[in-house]
Structures are given as C-alpha cells and as structure tokens.
C-alpha cells in the first residue's frame, strides 16, 4: 500500500486552454465579420438625419463598418483625435 504524502491545489475549471486549433482563426474571423455586418445593418437602418447626427453619410457606412478602429460615435472620434496629437 502507498500513502499520499503531498497535497495538491485545486485549480479552477474555467482556466483557458493553451491549445491552438487551426479552426480557431477561422472562427474568430467569422465572428469579426458577423460583428461588422451587424454594425453595417444597424447603420443602414438609420435615417439620413440620424447618420448626420453621428457624423457619417450613407456612402461612408461600408467604410466605417469595415474599419474597426473607427467608431460611429463622434465623442469617441474626438478622444481618438486627442490621443494622436
């Protein structure tokens, strides 16, 4: 018979795995595309005056949706501009 001499710590079951799956990159790209499409759809549903209120035109919707660094929120644009100076 053997006896256990050491005690081990119980780690949380929610620890993230460090295993890389080739499908993970595709899944993340798909999720990013879905977020861009959702943003584009929401912006397309706004009226021209609502788009003007946030500082974009209907022709800029695709550009704004495809560039994640640009927010349709004008207050965020102002903070981004302030950090560049």
C-alpha beads as a LAMMPS data file, in Angstrom:
LAMMPS data file: protein, C-alpha beads

85 atoms
84 bonds

1 atom types
1 bond types

-500.0 500.0 xlo xhi
-500.0 500.0 ylo yhi
-500.0 500.0 zlo zhi

Masses

1 110.0

Atoms # bond

1 1 1 0.000 0.000 0.000
2 1 1 1.073 3.521 -0.649
3 1 1 0.128 6.735 1.044
4 1 1 -0.132 10.176 -0.454
5 1 1 2.496 12.447 1.004
6 1 1 1.693 15.674 -0.839
7 1 1 -1.367 17.848 -1.151
8 1 1 -2.246 19.383 -4.482
9 1 1 -4.074 22.598 -5.164
10 1 1 -7.396 22.504 -6.917
11 1 1 -7.337 24.809 -9.923
12 1 1 -10.450 26.435 -11.330
13 1 1 -12.153 24.532 -14.111
14 1 1 -12.503 27.734 -16.127
15 1 1 -8.792 28.038 -16.934
16 1 1 -8.306 28.738 -20.650
17 1 1 -6.630 26.052 -22.678
18 1 1 -3.397 26.906 -24.439
19 1 1 -4.050 24.537 -27.326
20 1 1 -4.133 26.151 -30.790
21 1 1 -6.722 24.892 -33.179
22 1 1 -6.475 25.781 -36.888
23 1 1 -10.219 26.344 -36.878
24 1 1 -9.893 28.958 -34.128
25 1 1 -8.520 31.570 -36.547
26 1 1 -11.371 30.918 -38.971
27 1 1 -13.938 31.086 -36.191
28 1 1 -12.533 34.390 -34.907
29 1 1 -12.534 35.837 -38.443
30 1 1 -16.133 34.693 -38.913
31 1 1 -17.178 36.302 -35.620
32 1 1 -15.466 39.571 -36.608
33 1 1 -17.264 39.507 -39.981
34 1 1 -20.608 38.964 -38.247
35 1 1 -19.968 41.966 -35.970
36 1 1 -19.110 44.144 -38.985
37 1 1 -22.236 43.010 -40.838
38 1 1 -24.401 43.691 -37.789
39 1 1 -22.940 47.201 -37.491
40 1 1 -23.459 47.817 -41.225
41 1 1 -27.083 46.646 -40.994
42 1 1 -27.781 48.845 -37.968
43 1 1 -26.245 51.879 -39.684
44 1 1 -28.237 51.230 -42.870
45 1 1 -31.458 51.266 -40.854
46 1 1 -30.791 54.807 -39.603
47 1 1 -32.276 57.798 -41.376
48 1 1 -30.069 60.333 -43.129
49 1 1 -30.583 62.851 -40.331
50 1 1 -29.612 60.262 -37.693
51 1 1 -26.475 59.411 -39.665
52 1 1 -25.698 63.131 -39.887
53 1 1 -26.035 63.370 -36.100
54 1 1 -23.256 60.808 -35.631
55 1 1 -21.113 62.410 -38.310
56 1 1 -21.246 59.993 -41.234
57 1 1 -23.029 59.856 -44.558
58 1 1 -24.796 56.905 -46.128
59 1 1 -21.861 56.479 -48.513
60 1 1 -19.439 56.037 -45.599
61 1 1 -21.316 53.171 -43.933
62 1 1 -19.283 50.400 -45.582
63 1 1 -16.036 52.193 -44.763
64 1 1 -16.976 52.707 -41.115
65 1 1 -18.186 49.118 -40.728
66 1 1 -15.050 47.657 -42.315
67 1 1 -12.592 49.734 -40.255
68 1 1 -12.826 48.593 -36.662
69 1 1 -10.611 51.424 -35.489
70 1 1 -13.305 53.927 -36.470
71 1 1 -16.299 54.260 -34.222
72 1 1 -19.597 55.773 -35.409
73 1 1 -19.655 57.597 -32.075
74 1 1 -18.411 61.178 -32.630
75 1 1 -17.339 61.520 -28.993
76 1 1 -15.024 58.540 -29.435
77 1 1 -13.634 60.102 -32.622
78 1 1 -12.777 63.207 -30.645
79 1 1 -10.953 61.171 -27.995
80 1 1 -9.072 59.262 -30.735
81 1 1 -8.023 62.542 -32.350
82 1 1 -6.876 63.926 -28.995
83 1 1 -4.634 60.893 -28.376
84 1 1 -2.961 61.273 -31.784
85 1 1 -1.664 64.769 -31.001

Bonds

1 1 1 2
2 1 2 3
3 1 3 4
4 1 4 5
5 1 5 6
6 1 6 7
7 1 7 8
8 1 8 9
9 1 9 10
10 1 10 11
11 1 11 12
12 1 12 13
13 1 13 14
14 1 14 15
15 1 15 16
16 1 16 17
17 1 17 18
18 1 18 19
19 1 19 20
20 1 20 21
21 1 21 22
22 1 22 23
23 1 23 24
24 1 24 25
25 1 25 26
26 1 26 27
27 1 27 28
28 1 28 29
29 1 29 30
30 1 30 31
31 1 31 32
32 1 32 33
33 1 33 34
34 1 34 35
35 1 35 36
36 1 36 37
37 1 37 38
38 1 38 39
39 1 39 40
40 1 40 41
41 1 41 42
42 1 42 43
43 1 43 44
44 1 44 45
45 1 45 46
46 1 46 47
47 1 47 48
48 1 48 49
49 1 49 50
50 1 50 51
51 1 51 52
52 1 52 53
53 1 53 54
54 1 54 55
55 1 55 56
56 1 56 57
57 1 57 58
58 1 58 59
59 1 59 60
60 1 60 61
61 1 61 62
62 1 62 63
63 1 63 64
64 1 64 65
65 1 65 66
66 1 66 67
67 1 67 68
68 1 68 69
69 1 69 70
70 1 70 71
71 1 71 72
72 1 72 73
73 1 73 74
74 1 74 75
75 1 75 76
76 1 76 77
77 1 77 78
78 1 78 79
79 1 79 80
80 1 80 81
81 1 81 82
82 1 82 83
83 1 83 84
84 1 84 85
